[in-house]
């Protein structure tokens, strides 16, 4: 169940003409080198064309909710999960957003690069630096995480 919705909606322009690396670099992220935490271009496909204006909301759910339940709740409430390009555009356009309030997760792009397990990307803060990394889809999320969602 949705616990809260950030009243602020964040408009971003996604440039699908950019590569994953260009999108990542625009956000000035520190990226972990550990194979299990690193987000790399080979794992995340950028799908789309041209420029697209997208509005993103940040949703918080009751603790211990699965990714499947988050997606179902989003759809029941007229949202869809943001994808990796939208998450990176959010971080680039609103750089301070991930520095406070908890990590921001996208569930719209899944990477199966590590052991054929599903992984999703998120942006956050650690030691005062912007971080981009990923975590396993197959888990229960707590209420410190915000999910990037696009109204539909």
C-alpha positions in Angstrom: 0.0 0.0 0.0 1.2 3.5 -0.8 2.4 5.3 2.4 3.0 8.7 0.9 3.4 10.5 -2.4 5.8 13.5 -2.7 3.5 16.4 -3.4 6.2 17.8 -5.7 6.1 16.4 -9.2 9.4 16.6 -11.1 9.5 17.4 -14.8 12.5 16.1 -16.7 13.4 15.9 -20.4 14.8 12.5 -21.4 17.1 12.6 -24.4 16.9 9.1 -25.9 19.6 10.1 -28.4 22.1 9.9 -25.5 24.0 6.7 -24.6 23.7 5.3 -21.1 27.2 6.6 -20.4 26.2 10.1 -21.5 23.1 10.0 -19.3 25.2 8.7 -16.4 27.9 11.3 -16.8 25.2 14.1 -16.9 24.2 13.2 -13.4 27.8 13.3 -12.1 27.5 10.0 -10.3 30.1 8.1 -8.4 29.7 4.4 -9.4 30.8 1.5 -7.4 33.4 -0.8 -8.9 32.2 -3.9 -7.2 30.7 -6.3 -9.8 27.6 -6.8 -7.7 26.9 -3.1 -7.2 28.1 -1.5 -10.4 25.7 -0.2 -13.0 27.2 -0.6 -16.5 25.8 0.2 -19.9 25.8 -3.4 -21.1 23.2 -4.2 -18.5 20.7 -1.5 -19.0 19.2 -0.8 -22.4 18.1 2.7 -23.3 14.8 2.3 -25.2 13.2 5.3 -26.8 13.7 7.9 -29.5 14.1 11.7 -29.5 13.3 14.0 -26.6 10.5 13.2 -24.2 9.1 15.4 -21.4 8.2 13.2 -18.5 6.7 14.0 -15.1 8.0 11.9 -12.2 6.4 11.4 -8.8 8.2 9.8 -5.9 6.1 7.2 -4.0 6.9 5.6 -0.6 5.2 2.3 0.3 4.5 0.5 3.5 7.6 -1.5 4.6 8.4 -5.0 3.4 6.7 -4.8 0.0 8.0 -6.8 -3.0 8.8 -5.2 -6.3 5.8 -7.0 -7.9 3.5 -5.5 -5.2 5.0 -2.0 -5.8 4.4 -2.3 -9.6 0.8 -3.6 -9.0 0.1 -0.7 -6.5 1.5 1.8 -9.0 -0.7 0.5 -11.8 -3.8 0.4 -9.5 -3.1 4.1 -8.7 -2.5 5.2 -12.3 1.3 5.2 -12.3 3.9 3.2 -14.1 7.5 2.5 -12.9 10.1 4.9 -14.2 12.8 3.4 -16.4 16.5 3.8 -16.2 16.6 6.7 -18.7 14.0 8.6 -16.7 15.8 7.9 -13.4 19.0 9.2 -14.8 17.3 12.3 -16.2 15.7 12.9 -12.8 19.1 12.8 -11.1 20.7 15.1 -13.6 17.9 17.7 -13.6 17.3 17.6 -9.8 20.8 16.8 -8.4 19.9 17.5 -4.8 16.9 15.2 -4.7 18.8 12.1 -4.1 21.0 13.7 -1.5 18.1 13.8 1.0 15.1 11.7 1.8 16.4 8.2 0.8 17.3 6.3 -2.3 15.2 6.6 -5.5 14.5 3.3 -7.3 13.4 2.6 -10.8 11.5 -0.6 -11.5 10.9 -0.1 -15.2 14.2 -1.4 -16.5 15.5 -4.8 -15.3 19.1 -6.0 -15.8 19.8 -9.8 -15.8 23.6 -9.4 -16.2 24.6 -10.9 -12.8 23.8 -14.7 -12.5 20.7 -14.2 -14.6 19.0 -12.6 -11.6 16.8 -9.5 -12.0 18.4 -6.2 -10.8 17.1 -2.6 -10.8 18.9 0.7 -10.6 18.7 3.4 -8.0 20.3 6.7 -7.1 21.2 7.8 -3.7 23.8 9.4 -1.5 26.7 8.0 0.4 29.4 10.0 2.2 28.1 13.2 0.6 28.5 11.9 -2.9 25.8 11.0 -5.5 25.8 7.3 -6.1 24.3 5.2 -8.9 24.1 1.5 -8.3 21.6 -1.4 -8.3 19.9 -4.0 -6.1 18.1 -7.2 -6.6 14.4 -7.0 -7.8 13.6 -10.1 -5.7 13.5 -8.5 -2.3 11.2 -6.7 0.1 11.7 -3.0 0.2 11.5 -0.9 3.4 9.9 2.5 3.7 13.2 4.4 3.5 13.1 3.9 -0.3 11.3 6.2 -2.8 10.1 4.8 -6.1 10.2 6.9 -9.3 6.8 6.7 -10.9 5.2 8.3 -14.0 1.5 9.2 -13.9 -0.5 7.4 -16.6 
